[in-house]
Amino acid sequence: MAHLAIAAGYSVNGVARLHTEILKNQELKDFYEMMPEKFNNKTNGITQRRFLLHGNPLLADWVTAHVGDDWITDLPKINKLKIYADDEKAQQEFMNIKYQNKVRLAKYILEHNGVQVDPRSIFDVQVKRLHEYKRQLLNILHVMYLYNELKEHPDMNFYPRTFIFGAKAAAGYRNAKLTIKLINAVADVINNDAGINGKIKVVFIENYRVSNAEMIFAAADVSEQISTASKEASGTGNMKFMLNGALTIGTMDGANVEIVEEVGEENAFIFGLSSDEVIRYENYGGYSPMDIFNNDPDIRKVLMQLINGTYSRNDTELFRTLYNSLSGIDMEEFVYPSGQSGIKLEAITTGKNVLSESELSTIEAICEYFGKMNAGDISQTSHLEKGWIENKDNRSAISYQDAFALNYD
């Protein structure tokens, strides 16, 4: 079907710059060599009206009070916030809003999960569709590693962390459902261990959906975007977290590449293999997870806990499928950036994530689609679509209601 669509269509695009390059150079290489003129990139975007104006009214009001309300229909106008990046009063106001949003989410978690979390802890969040390449399993293995460290070194310097997961799995996807089971099993052990004094809490939010996602994005301190490089087409959750001031821990995958360019490498935590390195291992081999397992006692201990009953009430077979599936992880690289994330949870850093989101909006993506796919001929488009194209340099000329009428939000 994809081959027919490429042959018959007049435009073929990836949804992030890295994704487009992978399509051109690997997945659809033959088609690209035959018809290079068809291929182009359209990086996905998000709507600030849903995920800031509606989802985070406290921050939205603060932004409007400082730069006006033009950003609601023209997100690049939010760049005016740059003059406040070093303003201590603005920083304090920003962090107070973040705290209030964390209190709101903590109340939701207590009501729905029965777990009391500290809003003054770091809210470290991974919410997205459950899939092995998105590596929720890596994240919970890292939590297990940190828990082991706290048990072995109870007096270590450790800023409290609340790890928040949310995901849905396809009905027949066994490993995805087993990963959800593991997350909840780890949560049961850690959350009920009085010996660590609440320094780690783990929460799996049930029925993850847009309505509770809005609360989660607004409250997050750290955004986990840790897919295996080259596997994520784009991602938009990464942008929603960024718009709400969360710091990104992640790989150079999908739209993370463009996010890091916008916010600056100093304001993100990047780790792991590059897409080229992953593809090279896939094509030529040379990666041996057993070498890491045999030579790193910390990783070996974590993986053995999957099959020694630590988190399964002595059922050594419950998580064996996950244990057997671990053919390649970047845990060595992951431990460092995530462990250090608390150092830079400062207003100046989180604020820069908000103001750097402006190039990753739905408006930019829509203009790209309409402008290039219609190739200058907009005679067959609706009056609203014509407006998006003709007013590309003055998008606020189109009303807020018209923008919603397009049904792209």
C-alpha positions in Angstrom: 0.0 0.0 0.0 2.8 2.4 0.9 4.5 1.6 -2.4 1.3 2.4 -4.4 0.9 5.6 -2.5 4.4 6.7 -3.3 4.0 5.9 -6.9 0.7 7.6 -7.3 1.2 10.6 -5.0 3.0 13.8 -5.6 4.5 14.4 -2.2 6.1 12.1 0.3 7.2 13.5 3.6 8.7 12.4 6.9 7.4 14.0 10.1 10.8 15.1 11.5 14.1 15.9 9.8 15.8 12.8 11.1 12.9 10.6 10.1 12.8 12.1 6.6 16.6 11.4 6.1 16.1 7.8 7.3 13.2 7.3 4.7 15.4 8.8 2.0 18.6 6.9 2.8 17.3 3.6 4.1 13.6 2.6 4.2 12.5 4.2 0.9 15.9 4.6 -0.7 15.0 3.1 -4.1 12.0 5.3 -4.4 14.0 8.4 -3.4 16.6 7.6 -6.0 13.9 7.3 -8.7 11.8 10.3 -7.6 13.8 12.6 -5.4 11.6 15.6 -6.2 8.7 14.0 -4.3 10.4 13.7 -1.0 10.4 16.5 1.6 10.1 17.0 5.4 7.2 18.3 7.5 8.1 18.2 11.2 5.0 17.6 13.3 3.8 20.3 15.6 1.4 20.8 18.5 -1.2 23.4 19.3 -0.5 25.8 22.1 -4.2 26.4 22.5 -4.8 22.9 23.8 -1.6 22.2 25.7 -0.9 25.6 27.2 -3.9 27.9 27.0 -6.4 25.2 28.0 -4.1 22.7 29.8 -2.1 25.1 31.9 -4.2 28.2 32.5 -1.8 29.5 35.2 1.2 29.6 32.9 -0.9 30.8 30.0 -2.1 33.8 32.0 1.5 34.5 33.1 2.7 34.4 29.5 -0.1 36.8 28.4 0.6 39.2 31.3 4.2 39.4 30.1 4.0 39.4 26.3 0.3 39.9 25.4 -2.1 37.3 23.9 -0.8 37.2 20.3 1.0 33.9 21.1 -2.4 32.2 21.2 -2.7 32.3 17.4 0.9 33.0 16.6 3.2 30.9 18.8 6.5 32.5 17.6 5.3 35.6 19.5 6.1 33.7 22.7 9.8 34.5 22.0 9.3 37.9 23.5 9.7 36.1 26.9 13.4 35.9 26.2 13.9 39.3 27.9 12.7 37.7 31.2 15.1 34.7 31.1 17.4 36.2 33.6 14.8 38.2 35.6 14.8 36.7 39.1 11.2 37.9 39.8 9.9 36.3 36.6 11.8 33.1 37.4 10.2 32.9 40.9 6.8 33.5 39.5 7.4 30.7 36.9 8.5 28.2 39.4 5.6 29.0 41.7 3.2 28.2 38.9 5.1 24.9 38.3 4.7 24.1 42.0 0.9 24.8 41.9 0.5 22.5 38.9 2.5 19.8 40.8 0.1 20.2 43.8 -2.8 19.7 41.4 -1.4 16.5 39.9 -0.4 15.2 43.4 -4.0 15.5 44.4 -5.1 13.7 41.3 -2.6 10.9 42.0 -3.8 10.5 45.6 -7.4 10.4 44.5 -6.9 7.9 41.7 -3.9 5.9 42.8 -4.0 6.2 46.5 -0.3 7.2 46.5 0.9 10.3 48.3 3.6 12.1 46.4 5.6 15.1 47.4 5.1 18.1 45.0 8.5 19.3 46.1 10.2 16.2 44.6 11.3 16.1 41.0 8.4 14.9 38.8 10.2 12.7 36.3 7.6 11.7 33.7 7.2 9.3 30.8 3.7 9.2 29.3 3.1 7.8 25.8 2.0 4.7 23.9 3.6 1.6 25.4 6.1 0.2 22.9 9.4 -1.5 23.3 11.3 1.0 21.1 10.0 3.8 23.4 11.7 2.0 26.2 9.5 2.4 29.2 11.3 -0.8 30.2 14.6 1.0 30.3 13.1 3.7 32.4 11.8 1.3 35.1 15.1 -0.6 35.1 16.7 2.7 35.9 14.3 3.2 38.8 15.2 -0.2 40.1 18.9 0.7 39.8 18.3 3.9 41.8 16.4 2.0 44.5 19.2 -0.5 44.8 21.7 2.4 45.2 19.5 3.9 48.0 19.2 0.6 49.8 23.0 0.1 49.6 23.9 3.7 50.5 21.0 5.1 52.6 23.0 8.3 53.4 23.8 9.1 49.8 23.0 12.6 48.5 19.7 12.0 46.7 17.1 14.6 45.8 13.6 13.0 46.1 12.1 11.8 42.8 8.6 10.9 41.7 8.6 8.7 38.6 5.3 9.1 36.8 4.3 6.7 34.0 1.2 6.7 31.8 0.6 4.5 28.8 -1.8 2.2 26.9 -0.8 -1.0 25.2 -2.3 -2.8 22.2 -4.6 -5.6 23.2 -2.3 -8.4 22.0 1.0 -6.8 22.8 2.3 -9.2 25.5 5.6 -7.5 26.3 3.9 -4.1 26.5 1.3 -5.4 29.0 4.1 -7.2 31.0 6.0 -3.9 31.2 3.0 -2.2 32.7 2.8 -5.1 35.2 6.4 -4.6 36.1 6.1 -0.8 36.6 3.2 -1.4 39.0 5.1 -4.3 40.7 8.1 -2.0 41.3 5.8 0.7 42.5 4.3 -1.7 45.1 7.7 -2.5 46.5 9.2 1.0 46.5 6.2 3.0 47.6 5.8 0.7 50.7 9.4 0.7 51.8 9.6 3.1 54.7 13.4 2.6 54.8 14.0 5.0 51.9 11.9 7.8 53.5 9.9 8.6 50.4 13.0 9.5 48.4 11.6 7.6 45.4 7.9 7.1 44.5 6.6 5.4 41.4 3.1 6.0 39.9 1.4 4.5 36.9 -1.5 6.7 36.0 -4.4 4.6 34.7 -6.3 5.4 31.6 -3.8 7.9 30.2 -5.7 10.3 27.9 -5.7 14.0 26.9 -7.7 15.2 29.9 -5.2 13.9 32.5 -2.3 14.5 30.1 -2.9 18.2 30.4 -2.4 18.0 34.1 0.7 15.9 33.7 2.4 18.1 31.1 1.8 21.2 33.2 3.4 19.5 36.3 6.4 17.7 34.8 9.9 18.7 35.8 11.6 16.1 33.6 10.4 14.7 30.3 11.6 11.2 29.4 12.1 10.9 25.6 14.3 7.9 25.5 13.4 5.9 22.4 16.0 3.9 20.6 17.6 6.4 18.1 16.2 6.0 14.6 12.9 4.4 15.7 10.7 7.3 16.7 9.3 9.1 13.7 8.8 12.4 15.4 6.9 12.5 18.7 4.7 15.3 19.9 4.7 14.6 23.7 8.2 15.8 23.8 7.0 19.2 22.4 4.0 19.3 24.9 6.4 18.8 27.8 8.8 21.4 26.4 6.0 24.0 26.0 5.2 23.6 29.7 8.8 24.0 30.9 10.0 20.5 31.4 13.6 19.5 30.8 14.2 16.8 28.2 16.2 13.7 29.0 16.5 11.7 25.8 18.2 10.4 22.8 18.8 12.2 19.5 15.8 10.6 17.9 12.7 12.0 16.1 11.9 15.6 16.8 14.3 15.6 19.9 17.0 16.6 17.4 15.1 19.8 16.5 14.1 20.4 20.2 17.7 20.3 21.3 18.6 22.7 18.5 15.9 25.2 19.6 16.5 25.0 23.4 20.3 24.5 23.3 22.3 21.5 24.2 23.1 23.0 27.7 19.3 22.9 28.5 18.7 19.3 27.7 20.2 15.9 28.8 21.2 13.7 25.8 22.5 10.2 26.1 22.9 6.9 24.2 23.7 5.7 20.8 23.1 7.9 17.7 20.7 6.8 14.9 23.8 6.1 12.7 25.3 3.9 15.4 22.0 2.0 15.9 21.6 1.4 12.2 25.3 0.3 11.9 24.8 -2.3 14.7 21.6 -3.5 12.9 23.4 -3.9 9.6 26.8 -5.2 10.7 26.4 -6.5 14.2 29.1 -6.0 16.9 26.8 -5.2 19.9 27.0 -7.7 22.7 24.6 -7.1 25.6 26.0 -10.1 27.4 29.4 -8.4 27.6 27.7 -5.5 29.5 25.7 -7.9 31.6 28.8 -9.9 32.6 31.1 -6.9 33.2 28.7 -4.4 35.0 27.6 -5.7 38.4 25.0 -2.9 38.8 23.2 -3.8 35.5 23.5 -7.5 36.2 21.9 -7.1 39.6 19.0 -5.1 38.1 18.3 -7.7 35.4 18.6 -10.6 37.8 15.9 -9.0 39.9 13.5 -9.6 37.0 13.9 -13.4 37.5 14.7 -13.8 41.2 11.3 -12.8 42.6 12.3 -9.4 44.0 9.3 -7.7 42.3 7.0 -10.7 41.7 6.4 -12.2 45.2 8.9 -15.0 44.5 7.4 -15.9 41.1 10.6 -16.2 39.1 8.8 -16.8 35.8 6.5 -13.8 35.7 9.0 -11.4 34.1 11.3 -13.9 32.4 9.9 -12.9 29.0 11.2 -9.3 29.6 14.5 -10.6 30.8 14.9 -12.7 27.7 13.9 -9.8 25.4 16.7 -7.5 26.5 19.0 -7.8 23.5 20.2 -4.2 23.6 20.0 -1.3 26.2 21.8 1.9 26.7 21.6 1.7 30.5 25.3 2.6 31.0 24.8 5.9 29.3 21.3 6.5 30.8 22.3 6.4 34.5 24.4 9.5 34.3 22.2 12.2 32.7 19.1 11.1 34.5 21.0 10.9 37.8 22.2 14.5 37.3 18.9 16.1 36.1 18.1 17.7 39.5 21.1 20.0 39.1 19.6 22.1 36.4 16.0 22.3 37.5 16.3 26.1 37.6 13.8 28.7 36.4 16.2 30.0 33.7 16.5 26.5 32.2 12.9 25.5 32.3 11.8 28.9 31.1 14.0 28.6 28.0 12.1 25.4 27.1 8.8 27.3 27.0 10.1 30.1 24.8 12.0 27.8 22.5 8.9 25.8 21.5 7.7 28.4 18.9 9.0 26.6 15.8 7.2 23.3 16.7 3.6 24.3 16.4 0.7 22.9 14.3 0.5 26.2 12.5 4.0 25.8 11.1 3.3 22.2 10.0 -0.1 23.2 8.4 1.5 26.0 6.5 4.2 23.6 5.3 1.6 21.1 4.1 -0.7 23.6 2.4 2.1 25.7 0.9 4.1 22.8 -0.6 1.4 20.2 -1.4 -0.6 22.7 -3.4 2.5 23.9 -5.2 1.3 27.4 -5.5 -2.2 26.5 -6.8 -4.7 27.1 -4.1 -7.7 27.5 -6.3 -9.2 24.2 -5.1 -8.7 24.8 -1.3 -11.3 26.1 1.1 -11.3 29.8 2.1 -9.8 28.9 5.5 -7.0 26.9 3.9 -6.3 29.8 1.5 -6.1 32.0 4.5 -3.4 29.8 6.1 -1.3 30.0 2.9 -1.8 33.6 2.0 -1.2 34.8 5.5 1.8 32.7 6.4 3.7 35.8 7.5 0.8 37.2 9.4 -1.0 34.2 10.7 -2.8 36.1 13.5 -4.9 37.7 10.8 -6.9 34.5 10.8 -9.3 34.3 13.8 -9.0 32.0 16.7 -12.4 30.5 15.7 -11.3 29.9 12.1 -8.2 28.1 13.4 -10.4 25.6 15.3 -12.8 25.3 12.3 -9.9 23.8 10.3 -10.2 20.8 12.6 -6.4 20.4 12.8 -6.2 20.9 16.6 
